[in-house]
Amino acid sequence: MDGAETDIHAMMQQLGQNARAAAQVLASTPPEVKDKALTAAADAVLAGSDRIIAANARDLEFGRAKGLTGAMMDRLTLTAERVQAIAEGLRTVAAQPDPVGRVLAEWDRPSGLHIRRVSTPLGVIGVIYESRPNVTADAGGLCLKAGNAAILRGGSESLHSSTAIHECLVEGLRAAGLPEASIQLVPTRDRAAVGEMLTMTQYIDVVVPRGGKGLVGRVQADARVPVFAHLEGIVHIYIDVDADPEKVSRVVLNAKTRRTGICGAAECLLFHRDYKQTEAVLKMLLDAGVEVRAGEGLQIDGTVPAAQDDWGREYLDSIIAARKVEDVQQAMEHIRTYGSGHTDCILTENDATAARFFAGLDSAILMRNASTQFADGGEFGMGAEIGIATGKIHARGPVGAEQLTSFKYLVEGDGTVRP
């Protein structure tokens, strides 16, 4: 290693040691103490709103110089309203039932043993994310609620914002008398820090990557630590022949345009061949400034012909692909081929068709007659989320505090021996 690599290695090892020590304290920290830290952090966020927004301005300047897209700049931007939402998210997490120490199952055995399966913290969680500085608070708060220490590595473009938010989290920890190392932020843009996190098996129990395909792919390929993957959101909406036109208009427009840069934004529309209002939907999107990349039989004035690589693409922008399908079966086949297992939606008034869609697909989130922008832990009542896990092991869908726990067995006897 050269000097810089040695410094990064030493820094990350120290973060790991500090986190492991903090995790041992957090594992037995009473719920009211954790909640005090979260509410105090929320107070600090509100009190420091101007400072956070000023830090964000430096990040926005960096992002513009880096040539980030409009959608990425939107993800990076903090306003007074968004800062307030960060504080509200922390309060919501604090108000939730404590996920640690819950008795998940309990039974007696003929041998005389009494067995309980009880929820327990995972330990130390490493979170690697891009652009969105609010993830600093969401991830740190959720890890703390679940009794875990956190090592957070935000995107290079959000370093100043994340640092300002992290300082508020540390204020909360101090107010509650908890170790400041309970939530640590990697203080460098050097990508070598990510490589270190992925191999710190002695200190980190699980890594949660939240970002684009490149980041998640690298983490999955290089990690020696278990991973909860938050894969890209290639979100489909299937518009069935029995869809209600008014609901279609409301849902499709919201799903695409409310915020184009989030993982729940719709990226592909699949129209039943006999749906009568197809052209009206396309015109609505065009009028809203959305570029429509239309497949065969859907091209009207203003659309762009779809290319093969438009299927299975996450635009995170005012662009949407559109394709005509024969029926729900072909829609599901398209989603299985090109989807990412994140969120997919059906618009229909036909209960049998909806049931077939729900049973036939295995995405982490399936919706009916609702905007895919609801694919969010806060909207699910979790207060916040670290990400939408698209894998099938341990955590799936929105990863909130409850998903950041494991369990252990507590077995009691009375001098019981095995014959």
URZI-V732197 format. One record per residue. N is the residue number from 1. SS is DSSP state (A for helix, B for strand, O for the rest). PSI is psi as a letter, one per 20 degrees, with the letter a starting at -180 (999 if undefined). Layout:
N:SS:PSI / N:SS:PSI
This chain:
1:O:q / 2:O:a / 3:A:g / 4:A:g / 5:A:h / 6:A:g / 7:A:g / 8:A:g / 9:A:g / 10:A:g / 11:A:g / 12:A:h / 13:A:h / 14:A:g / 15:A:g / 16:A:g / 17:A:g / 18:A:g / 19:A:g / 20:A:g / 21:A:g / 22:A:h / 23:A:h / 24:A:h / 25:A:g / 26:A:h / 27:O:h / 28:O:j / 29:O:p / 30:O:q / 31:A:g / 32:A:h / 33:A:g / 34:A:g / 35:A:h / 36:A:g / 37:A:g / 38:A:g / 39:A:h / 40:A:h / 41:A:g / 42:A:g / 43:A:g / 44:A:h / 45:A:g / 46:A:g / 47:A:h / 48:O:j / 49:A:g / 50:A:g / 51:A:g / 52:A:g / 53:A:h / 54:A:g / 55:A:h / 56:A:h / 57:A:h / 58:A:h / 59:A:h / 60:A:h / 61:A:g / 62:A:g / 63:A:g / 64:A:g / 65:A:h / 66:A:i / 67:O:k / 68:O:q / 69:O:r / 70:A:g / 71:A:g / 72:A:h / 73:A:h / 74:A:g / 75:A:h / 76:A:h / 77:O:p / 78:O:p / 79:O:r / 80:A:h / 81:A:g / 82:A:h / 83:A:g / 84:A:h / 85:A:h / 86:A:g / 87:A:g / 88:A:h / 89:A:g / 90:A:g / 91:A:h / 92:A:g / 93:A:g / 94:A:h / 95:A:i / 96:O:q / 97:O:q / 98:O:p / 99:O:i / 100:O:p / 101:O:j / 102:O:p / 103:B:o / 104:B:h / 105:B:q / 106:B:p / 107:B:r / 108:B:q / 109:O:q / 110:O:h / 111:O:i / 112:O:i / 113:O:q / 114:B:p / 115:B:p / 116:B:p / 117:B:o / 118:B:p / 119:B:q / 120:B:q / 121:B:q / 122:O:h / 123:O:e / 124:B:p / 125:B:p / 126:B:p / 127:B:p / 128:B:p / 129:B:r / 130:O:q / 131:O:f / 132:O:o / 133:O:h / 134:A:h / 135:A:h / 136:A:g / 137:A:g / 138:A:g / 139:A:g / 140:A:g / 141:A:g / 142:A:g / 143:A:g / 144:A:g / 145:A:h / 146:O:j / 147:O:j / 148:O:q / 149:B:q / 150:B:p / 151:B:o / 152:B:p / 153:B:n / 154:O:r / 155:O:q / 156:A:h / 157:A:i / 158:A:j / 159:A:g / 160:A:g / 161:A:g / 162:A:h / 163:A:g / 164:A:g / 165:A:g / 166:A:h / 167:A:h / 168:A:h / 169:A:h / 170:A:h / 171:A:g / 172:A:g / 173:A:g / 174:A:g / 175:A:h / 176:A:i / 177:O:k / 178:O:q / 179:O:p / 180:A:h / 181:A:j / 182:A:h / 183:B:o / 184:B:q / 185:B:p / 186:O:o / 187:O:l / 188:O:q / 189:O:i / 190:O:p / 191:O:i / 192:A:h / 193:A:h / 194:A:g / 195:A:h / 196:A:g / 197:A:h / 198:O:i / 199:O:j / 200:O:l / 201:O:h / 202:O:i / 203:O:h / 204:O:p / 205:O:h / 206:B:q / 207:B:p / 208:B:o / 209:B:p / 210:B:o / 211:O:b / 212:O:r / 213:A:h / 214:A:g / 215:A:g / 216:A:g / 217:A:g / 218:A:g / 219:A:g / 220:A:h / 221:A:h / 222:A:i / 223:O:p / 224:O:i / 225:O:q / 226:O:q / 227:B:p / 228:B:o / 229:B:p / 230:B:n / 231:O:r / 232:O:q / 233:O:n / 234:O:n / 235:B:p / 236:B:q / 237:B:p / 238:B:p / 239:B:o / 240:O:r / 241:O:h / 242:O:k / 243:O:q / 244:O:p / 245:A:h / 246:A:g / 247:A:h / 248:A:g / 249:A:g / 250:A:g / 251:A:g / 252:A:g / 253:A:g / 254:A:g / 255:A:h / 256:A:g / 257:A:i / 258:O:g / 259:O:o / 260:O:i / 261:O:j / 262:O:r / 263:O:i / 264:O:j / 265:O:p / 266:B:p / 267:B:i / 268:B:p / 269:B:p / 270:B:o / 271:B:p / 272:B:p / 273:O:h / 274:O:j / 275:O:p / 276:O:h / 277:O:k / 278:A:g / 279:A:h / 280:A:h / 281:A:g / 282:A:g / 283:A:h / 284:A:g / 285:A:g / 286:A:g / 287:A:h / 288:O:j / 289:O:j / 290:O:p / 291:B:p / 292:B:o / 293:B:n / 294:B:p / 295:O:a / 296:O:p / 297:O:i / 298:O:i / 299:O:p / 300:O:r / 301:O:p / 302:O:i / 303:O:r / 304:B:p / 305:B:p / 306:O:q / 307:O:r / 308:A:h / 309:A:j / 310:A:i / 311:O:p / 312:O:k / 313:O:p / 314:O:o / 315:O:g / 316:O:l / 317:O:r / 318:O:l / 319:B:p / 320:B:q / 321:B:q / 322:B:p / 323:B:q / 324:B:p / 325:B:r / 326:O:g / 327:O:a / 328:A:h / 329:A:g / 330:A:h / 331:A:g / 332:A:h / 333:A:h / 334:A:g / 335:A:g / 336:A:h / 337:A:g / 338:A:i / 339:O:r / 340:O:j / 341:O:j / 342:O:f / 343:B:p / 344:B:q / 345:B:q / 346:B:p / 347:B:o / 348:O:q / 349:O:j / 350:O:o / 351:A:h / 352:A:g / 353:A:g / 354:A:g / 355:A:h / 356:A:g / 357:A:g / 358:A:h / 359:A:h / 360:A:i / 361:O:q / 362:O:k / 363:O:q / 364:O:h / 365:B:p / 366:B:p / 367:B:q / 368:B:p / 369:O:k / 370:O:q / 371:O:p / 372:A:i / 373:A:i / 374:A:i / 375:O:m / 376:O:p / 377:O:h / 378:O:g / 379:O:i / 380:O:j / 381:O:j / 382:O:i / 383:O:g / 384:O:r / 385:O:q / 386:O:h / 387:O:a / 388:B:o / 389:B:p / 390:O:i / 391:O:a / 392:O:j / 393:O:p / 394:O:f / 395:O:q / 396:O:q / 397:B:b / 398:B:p / 399:O:o / 400:O:a / 401:O:g / 402:A:h / 403:A:i / 404:A:k / 405:B:q / 406:B:b / 407:B:r / 408:B:r / 409:B:p / 410:B:o / 411:B:p / 412:B:p / 413:O:a / 414:O:m / 415:O:k / 416:O:p / 417:O:q / 418:O:p / 419:O:999
